[in-house]
Amino acid sequence: MPVFAIPVGSHDPEILSETKSVLERMAEVVPQLLQSRRQRKFDAIVEALTADVNISSTRLIEAEMKASAMTKVLQNGDLVPAAEVARLAGYSGSNPSSQPNRWKKAGQIFAVQHKGLDYYPLYALDPRNGYKPYPVVAKVLEILKDRDAWGGAFWFASLNGYLGGKRPQDLLATHPDKVIAAAEDEALGLQDG
């Protein structure tokens, strides 16, 4: 193992000890950083040398449709950032995403990502119970567990024939059993293909 000598401009034992500690920690981290940089450069060279992949017109149409659906869901005002959830529920403003993230990890609610932020469905929160998630949401998420967060958001926001043309999100408080049955019907339809 190579040894490096670095002159330190102080004779104070406390400063020398702290300097030694900092340098020891740096000695552990710097090789990892250098290796990571080398890997990124290597990956960039491979990327530059790889031919571009053509996207089929079908996939482009699919991407346009998904982007349109995402825009509609984002613009309807039903999704809010964690800070808004924290404000409504009276949680700490210092770390507003703390409680919503715990709910998300526990499968009680979902959040969609948009431009690096999590947006939570306001309709999934019960104002009569301190803006905690309706229990039905966790059941639906378990039933539709093969969908990603955006897939869940689309399902909750879409008119549903099983629910008489109503959106599942509109019936969470009043008819949770019907929403669960609609999710089970959806899951069966996905399995049957």
Secondary structure, DSSP 8 states (H G I E B T S, - for coil): --------S---HHHHHHHHHHHHHHHHHHHHHHHHHHHHHHHHHHHHHS------HHHHHHHHHHHHHHHHHHHTT-EEEHHHHHHHHT--SSSTTHHHHHHHHTTS---EEETTEEEEEGGGEEGGGTTEE-HHHHHHHHHTTTS-HHHHHHHHHS-BGGGTTB-GGGSTTT-HHHHHHHHHHHHHHHHH-
